[in-house]
Amino acid sequence: MMIVTMDDVSKAYKTTTILDKLSLGIKEGERVVLLGPSGCGKTTTLRLIAGFVAPDSGTVSIAGESVSRDGQIIKPPEERKVGMVFQDFALWPHLSVKENIEFGLKAKGIAKAKREEQVRKMLVVVDMDGYADRKPAELSGGQQQRTALARALALQPKLLLMDEPLFSLDQELNSRLRREIVLLQEKLGFTMLYVTHNRDEAFAIATRIVMMQKGRLEFDGSVAEAEYRLRQV
Amino acid sequence: MPQLQRQVFLGSIVVLLLIVGLLPLLSMLFKSMIIDGHFSLEAYRGLLASRHQWVLMRHSLALSSWVTLLTLLVGVPLGVILGKTDLPLRRTFAVLFVTPLLIPSYIVAVSWFDLLGSEGLLADLLGNPVAQMTNSFLFSLSGCVAVLFTIFLPIPMLLTMIFLRTIDPSLEEAGRLVSGWFGVLKGISIPLILPAVLLAAMLVFLLSFGEFSVPAYLRYDVFPVESFTQFSAFYHFQAATAAAVPLVAVTLLLLLAEALFLQEKTYPLRPSATIGRSMTIALGPYRKGVFVLITLLGFVIVILPIVVLLIESAGMDAYREALDRAGGSLLHSLYYAALGATLLTFVGFFVGYLIHHRTVRYWRMIDSVTIFLFALPGTVIGIGLISLWNTPWTNFVYATPMIIILGYLAKYTALTSRITAAQLAQISPSMEEAAQVAGAGWFRRMVLIVIPLSWRALLAGWIVGYLFSLRDTEITMLVYPPGYETLPVRIYTLMANGSPQLIAALCIIMISATLLPAALLWMLYHTMTTKEIK
């Protein structure tokens, strides 16, 4: 089943074209990595799927349902069942780890007992069960990343969007967390669209790689095919 | 050596600030304890023993609390609507709502009197029984609260608008993935700007607590009115000072609370990579309704009072008489405001510089002193200035407009210094360091690098200094030497025996004298900023 479909999607800011008739489909359970240099339109693609911006033309569908089309947002972000991990993690500084994870559950009106159970479960999943009451400023980079992951997964989204989530971490932590993300995805089975400009990171995480250049799709294939292609270039 | 130049210069600025701002207060306190040449706490004993003082305290607290509560309840949502939604004409509305804060407070009260008073427009339209009701409402706590609400509403509104812009947009985006805008505002955006909301609450509380002209005009007894009356009507210095002491104490207490609970509670500002990106709330089907509601609010609290003054003053005769009787005062106002703004920009710039660079050891204390003086009621500063400078040896200050300028400098330096500090925070320290490495001394670095890079702060500081000096009533009313009165003081004194038409015409002249230069200066600022961006 297709989780995300983008048909002929274009987006421009003022006179600069960011996406030029981009078409892309992501199947359930895939780990797709969008790879490309800065400014190629990767983050805009994520923001279009999340519903923060509308395409100037073209259609974005989630689970077979159109969510934005030709300049209009049909479904707002909170109704798309999409989770997202931001580049700077975007953890709410005034809330504790537990409250960060709980926020979405509360907004959806889930009962307190069920909410707490889900928070506990997510804390165990990301190995953060001893840090529930800490504020984001009291966490290391890796712990912040895990918290952001737990928050994004708490509502069991159909799709997890990750916008260069390891960008600000050191090399060692970056490598360790790549493995953790893959293990977590395999364990929970969510669909993932991961954005990065780092090839090693892309190869370590993806089951499929999509390369972008100047708002266009340049390559779409398996990790082995992507490695082969990049060696040719 | 260059380091010494800097320390000596900035040290002199600090000394000037202390002489202008703190010394008068110390002199006032000292003199209030000397009766017939002997130390005595009689004035304070009288203060504590008098039942009237406790009534005043109750009145002052009730007035400030209600004004604070109402301005927050309306100002914060208004700030969200004007700062975050896709409502048309947001900027125009923001400017409209700021207008009452820019003109002398009592003019707003006069305009409401012309509408709701016993001989106001409403009385003409609806008859005497209705006018009696509205008149009683106006001359009560409720009337005072309503007038001060319209004046101080822009404070929480502006702070909400400004601080919402400092939130990292990804924090709101993360919220939007799981919640509607209402949930995001309630759970994320508003809690993140809570320190700014509390700061707004503190400012409104202190400004209402120290407000003299509106309660005096509407005959609602509060501490500043008592202090002013004791001083100017009875010339009872000790009693006036004693009535001012609770004002000083409450100001100090609130500022201390701010220092303890708010200063360290701010969250980091948005990363520079996200500047230019912000989330806008689409009002969708509510857009028209919200627009009508905001237009109505703007009309009732800003446009209607001005229209009432225009109607009341209709006819050229009133304006001719106004200019005949107060033309000189208008010129004084413009001249002192321009001079005050220039000095405020100069002193505020260097105070802002030393606060930003922490170049002197007690920089935090200096910042606190300027904020304390700003929060202090004008009547207290006025009495302090008289207490210090009213001597035969200092007549060159006391008997000249210099005393007025010193008052402006004491009260409003916080505004220009904070504007400078905020601007300097945007300038990379390496700019000045590069000039230092190139061999430039401190003065040269200031003149050739720092000041040109800070021109926006200088211009914005001058505009703000000008507006606040021009609207000042409390300090000027107490300290102006005979023959040097400003327009707000002249209007206030003419209110006792001038016709309503004359007073309305004078108020319109005062509003024009404030808003026209402000608009011109703002256009100049805007043009220069746009040019720089291009």
Interface residues (C-beta under 8 A of the other chain):
Chain A: A50 G51 F52 P76 P77 E78 R80 V82 G83 M84 F86 Q87 D88 A90 W92 P93 H94 F103 G104 K106 A107 K108 R151 A152 L155
Chain B: D168 S170 L171 E173 A174 G175 R176 L177 V178 S179 G180 G183 G187 I188 P191 L192 L194 Y267 P268 P271 M279
